[in-house]
């Protein structure tokens, strides 16, 4: 009996030593963030579903995903229920998950849209400060059902139509898609409750190949790509204005994909709409990998 207790005590002691040596979840997270004294809050993806648009947006804000008052107000103005399929307009309309919209495409999860808005707001604020009398221009590639295009529209709509004053300049948003039915769907959806964006010309939708962008109105202060590009889309990158930012998922269909923030820091190469004689210069761009994602592929027109 004494031998049994002795072995048992040794086993307990060994387990205690082993578990004491393991890092806690908090300390492991801190170590992955340059040994910061306090770990940053985790992005609570998939945890921000709501019963209404306001409920969903409030949860995104509480989770620290929506940080800016400008983005929160724009999200509150555009109800996601108007941009999902009719069969999804019940409880699922405000779920924090992607939803199919037909034609092999989806509307992204609300937390991903919130992430995109936070990444693209800084260059819009800077451009507004540097050139207060100049229209902002935003390109939404793969506009899908039109939801995020409309949110961008609320951000840069006429100042007299804004419910709250913001430092953003007025601007124009161009939503493009390679699928004709989705371009029509976007227009139809916006007309439900956000038709003033179309009437005022703040938002436009058109049929275009997302890989080629919309050079006719370049350069852009912000570009959002709503589907995964197999490689970095250089034609879109050249349509960024200096100081502009593009948010784009990059990676193979069904493989490892990451969301990247591409910042244009130079103008040594072509700036479409300004000087297109120089070609693409890699040094003009600074790439930042934001997080791992899973998107449908960015369709290339034959």
Secondary structure as GFF3:
##gff-version 3
##sequence-region A 1 302
A	DSSP	alpha_helix	2	21	.	.	.	ID=ss1
A	DSSP	alpha_helix	25	31	.	.	.	ID=ss2
A	DSSP	alpha_helix	53	62	.	.	.	ID=ss3
A	DSSP	alpha_helix	69	77	.	.	.	ID=ss4
A	DSSP	three_ten_helix	80	83	.	.	.	ID=ss5
A	DSSP	three_ten_helix	86	88	.	.	.	ID=ss6
A	DSSP	three_ten_helix	91	94	.	.	.	ID=ss7
A	DSSP	beta_strand	99	102	.	.	.	ID=ss8
A	DSSP	beta_strand	105	107	.	.	.	ID=ss9
A	DSSP	alpha_helix	110	130	.	.	.	ID=ss10
A	DSSP	beta_strand	136	141	.	.	.	ID=ss11
A	DSSP	alpha_helix	147	156	.	.	.	ID=ss12
A	DSSP	three_ten_helix	159	161	.	.	.	ID=ss13
A	DSSP	beta_strand	171	177	.	.	.	ID=ss14
A	DSSP	alpha_helix	180	193	.	.	.	ID=ss15
A	DSSP	alpha_helix	195	199	.	.	.	ID=ss16
A	DSSP	beta_strand	203	207	.	.	.	ID=ss17
A	DSSP	three_ten_helix	215	217	.	.	.	ID=ss18
A	DSSP	beta_strand	220	229	.	.	.	ID=ss19
A	DSSP	alpha_helix	234	237	.	.	.	ID=ss20
A	DSSP	beta_strand	240	250	.	.	.	ID=ss21
A	DSSP	beta_strand	257	264	.	.	.	ID=ss22
A	DSSP	three_ten_helix	282	284	.	.	.	ID=ss23
A	DSSP	beta_strand	285	293	.	.	.	ID=ss24
###
